[in-house]
Amino acid sequence: MERLNVALVVDNEVFGGAEAYVRRLLRFLPDWVVPSLVVGENLAGAFPERLPVQIVAPAVRAVWAPQIENALRALGPDVVLVNLADAGMNLAAMQAAEAVAPTVATLHRTGGAPVSSAVWDCYRRLAGALAPSRIVEARLRELGVPAERVTRIPPGVEIPPEPVAHPDRTPVVIGAIGGVTGLDLLPAVATLRRRGREVRVLVAGDGRDLAERARGLPVRFVGRLPEVSAFLRELDVVCLPSRRDTLSLAVLEAMAHGLPCVTTAVGETVEELAGAAMIVPPGEPAALAEALDRVSTDGALRRKLAAAARAKAEHDFDVRRMARETADALAAAHALSGSAR
């Protein structure tokens, strides 16, 4: 394969799932891709130092982004990959990229500003667009990207060499990541406690607003995680009752570690994870409590779910597959733009 110089643009206010996606790509892109990075100064420390980096002022929600354009011209990429947290707030970065080289965008969420003529024109000009789900794929077409230029690439996570060991211990340790999960998780835990179930709950991420609600429950907030794998290896069950319409990377990471998961029927969760996780309706703590009651009291069920989760992650959600398919899509966008000229 011919070498391809790819500049990745990261322009967001905080580090989140979209930025974690870029960090994974940088680790696992095939050798024939030569990556570089344009990143806002507020996020520069979150990425490896071994590749060419241009640090710029953030241009989130800006009208134009001359620093990003100048940084990209200095790198001279064959193609630019712009990482979008949502549909509208990185418009200036996309326009700057399009002024320099064929541009591909990865959209992670369907929300964002209403479609304006400027947004439509920008998306219509893209050399390609990458979607982690069919919901995002449809949104990209709504935004003006020609259907033949949209590629759905399911998300990928690193598969650890060995899954988590599963001792039958009491109390069962349930883990969650992200404060929003507590909105449904805490009432479910309260139900388990009233039933006399022996569980401990560890919540990682920003859960400060939930501390008062958790008073008197067997819940401990462990803060932000420097390393997710170590946290997952402390758990027996993972509970992530998401209310978003995208497939949760935290769920996929837990599955890759061979942990039984309880999650919610949002987006493509049922289509993608049926049989590999326990899935309940979103926003229904009673249903969540029933699922947690079953999985916390039935060791055989936990082992069955754990094996199914690990197998599903290995087959469908390996980060190496995601990186390879992304590289192929970038190469195709570059070739398409070359033939158009």
Summary of the structure (lengths in Angstrom):
residues: 341
radius of gyration: 21.1
end to end distance: 21.5
largest distance: 69.8
contacts: 1197
relative contact order: 0.13
helix: 42%
strand: 20%
